[in-house]
Amino acid sequence: MSDTVTDQLLRGILASVLGLAPDRVAGFDAQTGLFGHLPELDSMAVAGLLTELEDRLDIVIDDDEIDGEMLETYGGLLAFAIRKREGTASTGA
Amino acid sequence: MVPATWPCPLPGGGQAREYALIFDHGRETRLLIVPALFDEGNRLRRLTVDVMRRLDGAGIDCVLPDLPGCNESLQPLEFQDTADWLDAMVAAARHFGATHALGIRGGCLFTPGHLPGWHYAPVKGSAILRQMLRARVLSAREAGREEDRDSLDALAHEDGIVLAGYPLGRDFYMQFATMAPQADATVIAQDDIGGSGLWLRAEPGENPKQADALAATLAIGLNA
C-alpha cells in the first residue's frame, strides 16, 4: 500500500460523493477546502463519505476521531486516511 | 406513467390508500419495485423512474409503490414497523398483479418473498442505521452539541429516534437493525452497472448510462 494509492482512492471516493468530474477532483490540493467550503458536503453527505471510506479503504472510523481539522481540507482528510490505513496494516487486521 | 393508489393494510385493521407510480398496459410481465429508503430514496428516485421508463419501452409493466410513512404517504412514519412494510409490499404486489420484484438498496429488505426477482446494491438495515446515526452525531457536533452513537442507540431502543429528519419508532429501529436481504434474489452489484452508486451522492442526481445498464439487466432477465 502506498500513499499514492490512498490518494487515488480518496479522490475517487470524493468524485463519487460529490458527483464531480474526475479531472476537477484531480485538481484538489492539500489546501482545497472540504467540509464548510463545499455546499454539497452537509452532515448526511459527510456520513456517507466516511462510510464509503471505511468500505473502500478497509478501515473503521470512530466518531471521536472525526474532527473539524480532518474534514476541513483535502490534505487533512488524506493524512487521516493514510494514518488509518497504516494503523490497520500494522495491527495485521 | 401515471400515479395510482392501492389499498394498504393498516396495522390495527382496515386499510389506507397509498400512492404508486405505474406503467400499466396490462402486459404479462409486471415488475414491483421497492424503492430505496429514507435519504437514499430521494437520491435514487430519478434513477428508479428512469429505469421504469426504459422497461416500459421494453414491454414490461412497472409499479413503484410508496412505503407507508414515506414519500406521499399520509401514515405517520413513527408508528410503522418492519412487518407493516413487508405486509404493505405484499399487498401492493397482489393489487397490481406483480410477477417479479426489484428491491433497490434498503428496499431489498422488503421485497415480497413469493416473487422471483432482483436486489440492486442490497444493504443491511444496520448499515443504513449506522450512516444515519453518524449523520446525526455530525450535525449535532456542528450545532455545538455532543452526542455519540452508543447513547443514541440506547435512546432509540427506549423511545425511538429521529434520524436525518425521519422519526423511527422503537420497534421499527430494533427490528430494522437486524434485517438483511434474503438470499434468494439475484443480486445486481454496482460494479455490474458501472460508475459509482447514486445513493452516495450528496445531492440527488441522474445517470442515463446507469439507468440503461440496470434496465437492460432487468429486461434480459424478465424476458428470459
Contacts between the chains, C-beta under 8 A, distances in Angstrom:
chain1	res1	chain2	res2	distance
A	12	B	196	7.9
A	15	B	196	7.4
A	16	B	196	3.4
A	16	B	197	7.4
A	16	B	200	4.8
A	16	B	201	7.5
A	17	B	200	5.2
A	17	B	201	6.6
A	17	B	202	5.9
A	18	B	201	7.7
A	18	B	202	6.0
A	19	B	201	4.8
A	19	B	202	7.0
A	19	B	203	6.6
A	19	B	205	5.3
A	40	B	202	3.8
A	40	B	203	5.9
A	41	B	202	6.2
A	42	B	139	7.9
A	42	B	202	6.8
A	43	B	135	4.9
A	43	B	136	7.7
A	43	B	138	4.0
A	43	B	139	3.8
A	43	B	142	6.3
A	44	B	39	5.7
A	44	B	135	4.5
A	44	B	164	5.7
A	44	B	202	7.6
A	45	B	201	8.0
A	45	B	202	3.5
A	46	B	135	7.4
A	46	B	138	5.5
A	47	B	131	5.0
A	47	B	132	7.3
A	47	B	134	4.1
A	47	B	135	3.8
A	47	B	138	6.0
A	48	B	131	6.3
A	48	B	199	7.8
A	48	B	200	5.6
A	48	B	202	7.4
A	50	B	134	6.4
A	51	B	127	7.6
A	51	B	130	7.0
A	51	B	131	5.0
A	51	B	134	7.1
A	52	B	200	6.0
A	63	B	134	6.8
A	63	B	137	5.2
A	63	B	148	5.8
A	63	B	149	5.7
A	64	B	148	7.5
A	66	B	137	8.0
A	66	B	138	6.9
A	66	B	141	7.8
